[in-house]
Amino acid sequence: MLYRKIIYFITILITAFIVIMYPGSVPPVLLGLEVGFAIGSLFLLIVVLFGFQMKIEKGETIVFANEEWNIPIVVKNNSWLPIAYVKLDLLTYNHIGEKKTLQTVWLKLPAKDQVKTELAVKSEFCGMIEVQVNACRVYEPFCLFGWTRRRLGSYQQIVLPKLTELNIEWTGQSQYFIADAKEYDNRKPGDDPSEILRFRDYLPGDRMSQVNWKLSARKHTLLVKERSLPLDCVIDLLVDTRYTSLKQADALLQTLYSFSWAFIEQKIRHCISWYQEGNIVSYNITGEDEILEVMKQLMLVPAQPKNWKLEAWAQRREWIYEQILLTDLMNEEEADFIFHQLNSKKNVLVLIQEENRDNQKLKEQYGENCYEIHAPNIDNELPSIWLVI
């Protein structure tokens, strides 16, 4: 509304010039009316500001990359005056990257009314997308003056990577692998000899080695001990967060999401681990809620190629049947250090790269358990991965 201010000040200058050059009673009155008009406009601006409210409502719960979704924005005018214009500057960015996009929305508000609009957003890559109301400028009815409010609110949306179906063959060897668990299922029995779930009456078919003879002698009936089911993971998905672009991060998280979802469908106990602030963070995954929570946390972890400490991986003491490392910047020394620990039986290396690199040594070292996929073509390459676990 700059042009209205320019016209107003030019009118003031012309009227003031007339007052000076042509004495009389009419020009001063006109000048007073023009000044009073500005004062009145400021008063009206204060009135509409006190009645102005804005909020961002929750939109879609689950959104995938390259999928458009709408963010509902509700603007309310509680004053008895209409608001000529409301200018909203909305800043959109992905927490994984540094690219920011600025969008402008113009609204008109009648007196004692509210307007609901929707901002269409689309993200090419997955991540935690945040939309901030960077600035909101409210104009009084004559649009001569306006007042800007900043940082009125923000909205966060998890944009999940594309889910790709993987070829996974689950063998009994990993299914009955006994992990050194810290937690146990309090309802289902298992095969852990170190923990007992409960004692029950003997049933035909039970092995005699399961009978607790001392307790049976006291109770004068045969009692059988049921072993506990460990809740620790069998497979560890290791995530190297040292990506250097949004495309690499999207490809890595897409691979991770597809792996974890495939394990959930086949009821394979697994966990997701990554390096953060000098320590290894690890979460057991048992269902969809855990996957979404871990994906959310990973989307908030900034890429950290400079302060990544290899020694932190040596602190791990969990017993894992298989480790799957998803990485882009791994070299032979780092892969050897992470994989050749005493707590793992089998290792799989997945190289996610945006450019062609010479990984011949890694391929020779891990043989058929080394997969190389490229970020631009990851949707076509993921189904070709065939894991035997």
LINQUI-V907236 format. One record per residue. RES is the residue in one small letter. PSI is psi in degrees with one decimal (* if undefined). D_FIRST is the distance of its C-alpha to the first C-alpha in Angstrom with 2 decimals. Layout:
# LINQUI-V907236
res->RES psi->PSI d_first->D_FIRST
res->RES psi->PSI d_first->D_FIRST
This chain:
# LINQUI-V907236
res->m psi->28.9 d_first->0.00
res->l psi->-36.1 d_first->3.79
res->y psi->-31.5 d_first->5.54
res->r psi->-38.5 d_first->5.65
res->k psi->-40.6 d_first->6.96
res->i psi->-44.8 d_first->9.11
res->i psi->-40.5 d_first->10.45
res->y psi->-46.7 d_first->11.24
res->f psi->-32.9 d_first->13.08
res->i psi->-39.5 d_first->14.82
res->t psi->-41.4 d_first->15.99
res->i psi->-44.5 d_first->17.32
res->l psi->-41.3 d_first->19.14
res->i psi->-43.8 d_first->20.66
res->t psi->-41.3 d_first->21.85
res->a psi->-37.7 d_first->23.29
res->f psi->-40.5 d_first->25.06
res->i psi->-39.9 d_first->26.55
res->v psi->-40.2 d_first->27.76
res->i psi->-43.3 d_first->29.53
res->m psi->-30.4 d_first->31.01
res->y psi->91.7 d_first->31.99
res->p psi->143.3 d_first->33.46
res->g psi->177.0 d_first->33.40
res->s psi->-25.2 d_first->32.36
res->v psi->-48.7 d_first->29.49
res->p psi->-43.1 d_first->26.99
res->p psi->-35.2 d_first->27.12
res->v psi->-42.4 d_first->26.53
res->l psi->-41.7 d_first->23.40
res->l psi->-40.5 d_first->22.18
res->g psi->-38.7 d_first->23.10
res->l psi->-38.4 d_first->21.24
res->e psi->-41.4 d_first->17.99
res->v psi->-40.4 d_first->18.53
res->g psi->-32.5 d_first->19.60
res->f psi->-40.0 d_first->16.48
res->a psi->-41.6 d_first->14.52
res->i psi->-41.6 d_first->17.38
res->g psi->-38.2 d_first->17.39
res->s psi->-39.8 d_first->13.76
res->l psi->-39.7 d_first->14.71
res->f psi->-43.3 d_first->17.84
res->l psi->-35.0 d_first->16.25
res->l psi->-41.5 d_first->14.16
res->i psi->-39.9 d_first->17.58
res->v psi->-48.0 d_first->19.19
res->v psi->-28.3 d_first->17.09
res->l psi->-39.4 d_first->17.34
res->f psi->-23.8 d_first->21.10
res->g psi->5.4 d_first->21.25
res->f psi->132.7 d_first->19.26
res->q psi->149.1 d_first->21.54
res->m psi->142.2 d_first->21.50
res->k psi->153.2 d_first->24.47
res->i psi->122.2 d_first->25.69
res->e psi->162.6 d_first->28.93
res->k psi->139.0 d_first->31.87
res->g psi->-131.3 d_first->32.10
res->e psi->144.5 d_first->35.04
res->t psi->-41.4 d_first->38.02
res->i psi->123.8 d_first->39.40
res->v psi->141.3 d_first->37.45
res->f psi->160.2 d_first->38.99
res->a psi->146.6 d_first->37.75
res->n psi->22.8 d_first->36.23
res->e psi->128.7 d_first->35.59
res->e psi->138.8 d_first->32.19
res->w psi->162.4 d_first->31.39
res->n psi->139.2 d_first->28.63
res->i psi->112.5 d_first->27.12
res->p psi->130.3 d_first->26.38
res->i psi->123.7 d_first->23.27
res->v psi->122.8 d_first->23.32
res->v psi->128.3 d_first->20.38
res->k psi->140.7 d_first->21.57
res->n psi->107.2 d_first->20.28
res->n psi->-4.7 d_first->23.21
res->s psi->167.7 d_first->21.69
res->w psi->5.3 d_first->22.39
res->l psi->143.4 d_first->18.75
res->p psi->150.4 d_first->16.63
res->i psi->117.6 d_first->13.67
res->a psi->-48.2 d_first->10.92
res->y psi->143.7 d_first->9.64
res->v psi->123.5 d_first->11.38
res->k psi->118.1 d_first->10.83
res->l psi->124.3 d_first->14.36
res->d psi->111.7 d_first->15.54
res->l psi->124.4 d_first->19.24
res->l psi->122.4 d_first->21.81
res->t psi->131.6 d_first->25.05
res->y psi->159.1 d_first->28.25
res->n psi->130.0 d_first->32.02
res->h psi->-26.1 d_first->34.09
res->i psi->-40.4 d_first->36.79
res->g psi->-171.5 d_first->34.70
res->e psi->-3.9 d_first->31.93
res->k psi->131.5 d_first->29.52
res->k psi->144.3 d_first->26.09
res->t psi->133.2 d_first->23.51
res->l psi->126.0 d_first->19.79
res->q psi->145.9 d_first->18.26
res->t psi->132.2 d_first->14.81
res->v psi->130.8 d_first->14.89
res->w psi->134.8 d_first->12.39
res->l psi->152.7 d_first->14.01
res->k psi->138.2 d_first->14.12
res->l psi->118.7 d_first->16.67
res->p psi->166.3 d_first->18.91
res->a psi->141.0 d_first->20.66
res->k psi->48.7 d_first->23.68
res->d psi->169.8 d_first->23.22
res->q psi->153.9 d_first->22.67
res->v psi->132.4 d_first->21.46
res->k psi->122.7 d_first->23.42
res->t psi->166.0 d_first->22.29
res->e psi->132.9 d_first->24.19
res->l psi->118.7 d_first->23.33
res->a psi->124.8 d_first->25.85
res->v psi->142.2 d_first->27.40
res->k psi->130.6 d_first->30.31
res->s psi->127.2 d_first->32.30
res->e psi->-31.9 d_first->34.79
res->f psi->158.6 d_first->36.84
res->c psi->169.0 d_first->38.10
res->g psi->-178.6 d_first->37.12
res->m psi->106.1 d_first->35.26
res->i psi->126.1 d_first->31.67
res->e psi->132.3 d_first->29.17
res->v psi->117.7 d_first->25.63
res->q psi->139.6 d_first->23.60
res->v psi->91.1 d_first->20.33
res->n psi->-37.3 d_first->19.21
res->a psi->146.5 d_first->15.93
res->c psi->116.5 d_first->14.29
res->r psi->123.3 d_first->10.96
res->v psi->132.0 d_first->11.14
res->y psi->144.7 d_first->8.85
res->e psi->170.7 d_first->11.00
res->p psi->-30.8 d_first->11.89
res->f psi->-2.5 d_first->10.00
res->c psi->29.3 d_first->6.53
res->l psi->-37.9 d_first->6.99
res->f psi->156.5 d_first->8.05
res->g psi->161.9 d_first->8.59
res->w psi->133.0 d_first->11.85
res->t psi->128.7 d_first->13.09
res->r psi->142.2 d_first->16.58
res->r psi->150.3 d_first->18.68
res->r psi->63.6 d_first->21.79
res->l psi->-6.5 d_first->21.90
res->g psi->169.6 d_first->24.68
res->s psi->163.4 d_first->26.37
res->y psi->131.7 d_first->28.52
res->q psi->137.2 d_first->31.62
res->q psi->127.6 d_first->33.38
res->i psi->121.3 d_first->36.77
res->v psi->110.0 d_first->36.96
res->l psi->150.2 d_first->40.67
res->p psi->167.0 d_first->42.32
res->k psi->134.3 d_first->44.14
res->l psi->122.7 d_first->47.50
res->t psi->134.7 d_first->50.40
res->e psi->126.7 d_first->53.94
res->l psi->155.1 d_first->56.46
res->n psi->107.2 d_first->60.20
res->i psi->126.3 d_first->61.90
res->e psi->118.0 d_first->65.61
res->w psi->116.9 d_first->66.56
res->t psi->161.9 d_first->70.14
res->g psi->-19.8 d_first->72.23
res->q psi->-42.5 d_first->72.55
res->s psi->-28.3 d_first->69.04
res->q psi->-38.1 d_first->69.14
res->y psi->20.2 d_first->72.04
res->f psi->127.6 d_first->71.02
res->i psi->112.6 d_first->71.44
res->a psi->153.9 d_first->68.65
res->d psi->81.5 d_first->69.09
res->a psi->154.7 d_first->66.67
res->k psi->-21.4 d_first->65.34
res->e psi->152.2 d_first->64.53
res->y psi->152.1 d_first->66.58
res->d psi->130.4 d_first->66.10
res->n psi->8.1 d_first->67.61
res->r psi->-37.7 d_first->68.34
res->k psi->137.5 d_first->69.46
res->p psi->160.0 d_first->72.56
res->g psi->-149.6 d_first->72.61
res->d psi->20.1 d_first->74.90
res->d psi->114.8 d_first->74.21
res->p psi->-13.6 d_first->77.65
res->s psi->-14.8 d_first->76.29
res->e psi->137.8 d_first->74.60
res->i psi->129.7 d_first->76.15
res->l psi->-51.6 d_first->74.08
res->r psi->170.8 d_first->76.79
res->f psi->140.5 d_first->80.47
res->r psi->169.2 d_first->81.63
res->d psi->149.3 d_first->84.94
res->y psi->135.4 d_first->86.73
res->l psi->148.0 d_first->86.23
res->p psi->131.7 d_first->88.44
res->g psi->-17.8 d_first->87.16
res->d psi->143.7 d_first->85.89
res->r psi->144.2 d_first->87.27
res->m psi->-22.6 d_first->89.80
res->s psi->-16.5 d_first->88.01
res->q psi->-9.2 d_first->85.17
res->v psi->132.2 d_first->87.53
res->n psi->102.8 d_first->87.29
res->w psi->-35.6 d_first->91.01
res->k psi->-46.5 d_first->90.84
res->l psi->-36.0 d_first->88.42
res->s psi->-36.7 d_first->90.35
res->a psi->-37.0 d_first->93.60
res->r psi->-35.7 d_first->92.11
res->k psi->-8.7 d_first->90.60
res->h psi->33.6 d_first->93.67
res->t psi->153.5 d_first->91.51
res->l psi->123.7 d_first->90.04
res->l psi->136.8 d_first->86.43
res->v psi->138.3 d_first->84.23
res->k psi->133.0 d_first->81.33
res->e psi->130.8 d_first->78.08
res->r psi->160.3 d_first->76.09
res->s psi->157.1 d_first->72.36
res->l psi->114.5 d_first->69.58
res->p psi->143.1 d_first->67.56
res->l psi->6.1 d_first->63.79
res->d psi->164.0 d_first->63.21
res->c psi->154.4 d_first->61.84
res->v psi->-35.7 d_first->64.01
res->i psi->136.7 d_first->61.43
res->d psi->117.4 d_first->58.92
res->l psi->107.1 d_first->55.77
res->l psi->127.8 d_first->54.83
res->v psi->121.1 d_first->51.25
res->d psi->108.6 d_first->50.56
res->t psi->22.2 d_first->46.88
res->r psi->40.1 d_first->46.90
res->y psi->156.0 d_first->44.79
res->t psi->2.0 d_first->42.66
res->s psi->162.2 d_first->40.08
res->l psi->-33.1 d_first->38.37
res->k psi->-41.7 d_first->40.67
res->q psi->-42.8 d_first->43.73
res->a psi->-41.4 d_first->42.56
res->d psi->-42.4 d_first->41.87
res->a psi->-40.2 d_first->45.32
res->l psi->-46.1 d_first->47.05
res->l psi->-31.3 d_first->45.52
res->q psi->-41.4 d_first->46.23
res->t psi->-45.0 d_first->49.85
res->l psi->-47.6 d_first->50.12
res->y psi->-41.3 d_first->48.67
res->s psi->-41.2 d_first->51.05
res->f psi->-52.2 d_first->54.05
res->s psi->-39.9 d_first->53.44
res->w psi->-39.0 d_first->52.88
res->a psi->-38.7 d_first->56.07
res->f psi->-39.4 d_first->58.00
res->i psi->-42.9 d_first->56.75
res->e psi->-33.0 d_first->57.89
res->q psi->9.1 d_first->61.32
res->k psi->44.1 d_first->61.49
res->i psi->121.4 d_first->61.90
res->r psi->126.4 d_first->61.35
res->h psi->167.7 d_first->58.97
res->c psi->163.5 d_first->56.52
res->i psi->128.9 d_first->53.50
res->s psi->147.6 d_first->53.54
res->w psi->164.4 d_first->51.32
res->y psi->133.4 d_first->51.07
res->q psi->119.6 d_first->48.55
res->e psi->46.6 d_first->48.61
res->g psi->-3.8 d_first->52.26
res->n psi->164.2 d_first->53.64
res->i psi->120.2 d_first->54.26
res->v psi->132.9 d_first->52.40
res->s psi->136.5 d_first->54.26
res->y psi->132.8 d_first->53.74
res->n psi->136.7 d_first->56.23
res->i psi->120.5 d_first->54.87
res->t psi->-11.5 d_first->56.45
res->g psi->-175.1 d_first->53.84
res->e psi->-37.7 d_first->50.35
res->d psi->-41.0 d_first->48.78
res->e psi->-38.1 d_first->50.15
res->i psi->-47.1 d_first->48.89
res->l psi->-38.8 d_first->45.30
res->e psi->-42.3 d_first->45.48
res->v psi->-41.0 d_first->46.88
res->m psi->-40.2 d_first->44.34
res->k psi->-43.8 d_first->41.55
res->q psi->-40.0 d_first->43.15
res->l psi->-33.7 d_first->43.70
res->m psi->-17.6 d_first->40.08
res->l psi->-3.0 d_first->39.17
res->v psi->117.3 d_first->41.82
res->p psi->152.1 d_first->40.43
res->a psi->134.4 d_first->42.53
res->q psi->66.4 d_first->45.06
res->p psi->-20.9 d_first->47.16
res->k psi->-36.4 d_first->47.87
res->n psi->30.5 d_first->49.20
res->w psi->117.5 d_first->51.04
res->k psi->118.7 d_first->54.56
res->l psi->-30.2 d_first->57.35
res->e psi->-20.7 d_first->59.71
res->a psi->-28.3 d_first->57.75
res->w psi->-22.6 d_first->59.14
res->a psi->-13.9 d_first->62.67
res->q psi->-9.9 d_first->62.09
res->r psi->136.5 d_first->62.04
res->r psi->3.2 d_first->65.20
res->e psi->147.9 d_first->64.59
res->w psi->117.5 d_first->67.07
res->i psi->138.2 d_first->65.30
res->y psi->-43.1 d_first->67.02
res->e psi->139.8 d_first->64.43
res->q psi->132.7 d_first->61.47
res->i psi->114.6 d_first->58.76
res->l psi->120.9 d_first->56.59
res->l psi->118.3 d_first->53.25
res->t psi->166.6 d_first->52.17
res->d psi->-33.6 d_first->50.74
res->l psi->11.1 d_first->51.84
res->m psi->136.3 d_first->55.32
res->n psi->179.1 d_first->58.24
res->e psi->-40.0 d_first->61.97
res->e psi->-44.0 d_first->62.55
res->e psi->-43.9 d_first->59.77
res->a psi->-40.7 d_first->60.78
res->d psi->-39.7 d_first->64.40
res->f psi->-43.8 d_first->63.58
res->i psi->-41.8 d_first->61.57
res->f psi->-33.3 d_first->63.85
res->h psi->55.1 d_first->67.27
res->q psi->162.6 d_first->67.30
res->l psi->-4.6 d_first->70.16
res->n psi->13.0 d_first->68.02
res->s psi->144.5 d_first->67.26
res->k psi->-31.8 d_first->69.55
res->k psi->146.7 d_first->67.41
res->n psi->138.8 d_first->64.32
res->v psi->130.7 d_first->61.85
res->l psi->124.3 d_first->59.39
res->v psi->114.1 d_first->56.27
res->l psi->115.8 d_first->54.50
res->i psi->111.5 d_first->50.87
res->q psi->145.4 d_first->49.76
res->e psi->-24.9 d_first->47.00
res->e psi->158.2 d_first->49.27
res->n psi->129.6 d_first->52.98
res->r psi->161.1 d_first->55.02
res->d psi->99.0 d_first->58.71
res->n psi->31.8 d_first->59.73
res->q psi->-38.3 d_first->63.31
res->k psi->-41.7 d_first->64.77
res->l psi->-39.2 d_first->62.85
res->k psi->-40.7 d_first->63.86
res->e psi->-35.2 d_first->67.48
res->q psi->-39.0 d_first->67.39
res->y psi->-5.7 d_first->66.02
res->g psi->-128.6 d_first->67.31
res->e psi->-8.1 d_first->66.39
res->n psi->19.9 d_first->64.36
res->c psi->118.7 d_first->61.71
res->y psi->138.2 d_first->58.88
res->e psi->117.1 d_first->56.38
res->i psi->155.8 d_first->53.21
res->h psi->136.0 d_first->50.18
res->a psi->-43.2 d_first->46.59
res->p psi->-26.1 d_first->45.28
res->n psi->28.2 d_first->48.15
res->i psi->-31.3 d_first->48.69
res->d psi->-32.5 d_first->48.42
res->n psi->-22.9 d_first->51.40
res->e psi->-28.4 d_first->53.41
res->l psi->-43.3 d_first->53.37
res->p psi->-18.1 d_first->55.70
res->s psi->-11.4 d_first->58.30
res->i psi->121.5 d_first->58.80
res->w psi->106.9 d_first->62.00
res->l psi->134.6 d_first->62.83
res->v psi->111.8 d_first->66.25
res->i psi->* d_first->66.07
